[in-house]
């Protein structure tokens, strides 16, 4: 089961991409000095669906949260950086090439009709500075809208 509200989120180490460079980082180190963060798991960097959602998060002002918003997908760091530049995104992404991060959150799933391709299910976790989940949402499908109100409320509580 993916982590739920009140549970600790798994720590991980992966490549953090900012649109230009990438470097290895752990979730614990990312949270150092932060009130928390928002982890956004999604399927394919560069897809029309991903572009749509990330542009929506940008228009909704998620880059102005009191905590950083981090996208996580199985795409490599070069693809993620190209995507971030292509949509002029203010966010950073985590490159989970081997799927270990998605697996540790129990989100790794096979994509039907895609010859054994596994990606993370769409999910969003709001974490406090101790990696405790303060809000969790896991999608039932690949295209349903994200219920933003709960996520925004949870991030506001971290900033107070």
VMD Tcl script that draws the C-alpha trace (Angstrom):
set ca {
  {0.00 0.00 0.00}
  {1.23 3.52 -0.74}
  {1.93 5.62 2.36}
  {-1.12 7.30 3.86}
  {-1.65 10.35 6.03}
  {0.22 10.02 9.31}
  {2.77 7.53 8.00}
  {6.42 8.21 7.20}
  {7.26 8.48 3.52}
  {10.15 6.30 2.31}
  {13.46 8.07 1.92}
  {15.18 7.70 -1.43}
  {18.19 8.80 -3.43}
  {17.84 9.75 -7.08}
  {18.89 12.38 -9.59}
  {17.36 15.83 -9.08}
  {16.81 17.75 -12.34}
  {16.31 21.51 -12.53}
  {15.98 22.01 -16.29}
  {19.71 22.49 -16.83}
  {21.67 20.13 -14.60}
  {21.12 17.08 -12.44}
  {22.74 15.76 -9.30}
  {22.17 12.88 -6.89}
  {20.21 13.83 -3.82}
  {18.24 12.10 -1.07}
  {14.76 13.09 0.01}
  {16.08 13.67 3.53}
  {18.67 16.14 2.21}
  {16.05 17.88 0.07}
  {13.93 18.39 3.17}
  {16.80 19.86 5.22}
  {15.83 23.42 6.05}
  {12.42 23.04 4.38}
  {9.00 22.89 6.07}
  {8.24 19.89 3.83}
  {7.63 19.16 0.16}
  {5.10 17.90 -2.35}
  {5.95 14.75 -4.34}
  {4.08 14.40 -7.63}
  {4.42 10.94 -9.24}
  {3.47 10.72 -12.92}
  {3.90 8.46 -15.93}
  {5.86 9.88 -18.82}
  {7.87 13.09 -19.03}
  {7.21 14.71 -22.38}
  {3.75 13.24 -22.87}
  {0.83 15.53 -23.66}
  {-0.82 14.43 -20.41}
  {2.25 15.35 -18.35}
  {2.59 18.67 -20.14}
  {-1.07 19.44 -19.43}
  {-0.81 18.65 -15.71}
  {2.47 20.49 -15.11}
  {1.19 23.59 -16.89}
  {-1.94 23.41 -14.71}
  {0.19 23.22 -11.54}
  {2.16 26.23 -12.76}
  {-1.01 28.25 -13.54}
  {-2.45 27.25 -10.13}
  {0.58 28.83 -8.43}
  {2.07 25.64 -7.02}
  {5.52 27.11 -7.55}
  {4.58 29.66 -4.86}
  {3.89 27.05 -2.18}
  {5.90 27.46 1.03}
  {7.45 24.06 0.18}
  {9.04 22.74 -3.02}
  {7.03 20.68 -5.51}
  {9.00 17.78 -7.03}
  {7.88 15.70 -10.00}
  {8.93 12.03 -10.09}
  {8.93 9.87 -13.21}
  {10.98 7.03 -14.67}
  {12.43 9.15 -17.42}
  {16.13 9.91 -17.54}
  {17.62 13.22 -16.43}
  {18.29 14.51 -19.96}
  {14.65 13.94 -20.97}
  {13.41 15.55 -17.77}
  {15.62 18.60 -18.19}
  {14.53 18.99 -21.83}
  {10.87 18.75 -20.77}
  {11.29 21.32 -17.99}
  {12.98 23.73 -20.41}
  {10.41 23.06 -23.13}
  {7.49 24.10 -20.95}
  {9.46 26.78 -19.06}
  {8.62 25.00 -15.83}
  {9.58 26.44 -12.43}
  {9.54 22.95 -10.87}
  {12.25 20.35 -10.36}
  {11.96 16.65 -11.20}
  {13.42 13.48 -9.76}
  {14.68 10.93 -12.27}
  {13.55 7.47 -11.10}
  {15.04 5.56 -14.05}
  {15.00 2.11 -12.42}
  {11.61 2.62 -10.75}
  {13.03 2.13 -7.26}
  {11.41 5.30 -5.88}
  {7.97 4.42 -7.29}
  {8.38 0.85 -6.02}
  {9.27 2.06 -2.50}
  {6.00 4.03 -2.50}
  {4.14 0.97 -3.86}
  {3.14 2.89 -6.99}
  {4.96 0.96 -9.72}
  {2.43 -0.57 -12.11}
  {2.49 -2.15 -15.53}
  {0.99 -0.04 -18.29}
  {-1.61 -2.13 -20.05}
  {-0.85 -2.65 -23.73}
  {2.70 -1.29 -23.45}
  {4.79 -4.50 -23.59}
  {5.93 -4.75 -19.98}
  {6.46 -1.02 -19.42}
  {6.15 -0.06 -15.75}
  {5.58 3.48 -14.48}
  {4.39 5.07 -11.28}
  {0.67 5.46 -10.77}
  {-0.30 9.13 -10.58}
  {-0.04 10.16 -6.95}
  {0.69 13.20 -4.82}
  {2.09 13.20 -1.29}
  {2.49 16.28 0.88}
  {5.26 15.66 3.40}
  {6.35 17.60 6.45}
  {10.01 18.19 7.32}
  {10.21 14.78 9.05}
  {8.92 12.94 5.93}
  {5.52 12.35 7.54}
  {2.67 12.27 5.03}
  {0.21 15.08 5.80}
  {-1.89 14.48 2.68}
  {-1.99 11.64 0.16}
  {-3.81 11.17 -3.13}
  {-3.42 8.18 -5.45}
  {-5.29 8.23 -8.76}
  {-7.51 5.42 -9.96}
  {-6.68 6.22 -13.60}
  {-4.27 8.21 -15.77}
  {-6.39 11.26 -16.61}
  {-8.76 12.20 -13.76}
  {-8.26 15.70 -12.37}
  {-6.11 16.12 -9.28}
  {-8.20 17.21 -6.27}
  {-6.12 20.32 -5.68}
  {-7.99 21.71 -2.67}
  {-6.69 19.10 -0.20}
  {-3.16 19.43 -1.52}
  {-3.21 23.22 -1.31}
  {-4.68 23.13 2.20}
  {-1.99 20.67 3.35}
  {0.82 22.83 1.94}
  {-0.63 25.97 3.55}
  {-0.58 24.19 6.92}
  {3.14 23.45 6.45}
  {3.89 27.12 5.80}
  {2.28 28.24 9.06}
}
mol new
graphics top color blue
foreach p $ca { graphics top sphere $p radius 0.5 }
foreach p [lrange $ca 0 end-1] q [lrange $ca 1 end] { graphics top cylinder $p $q radius 0.2 }
display resetview
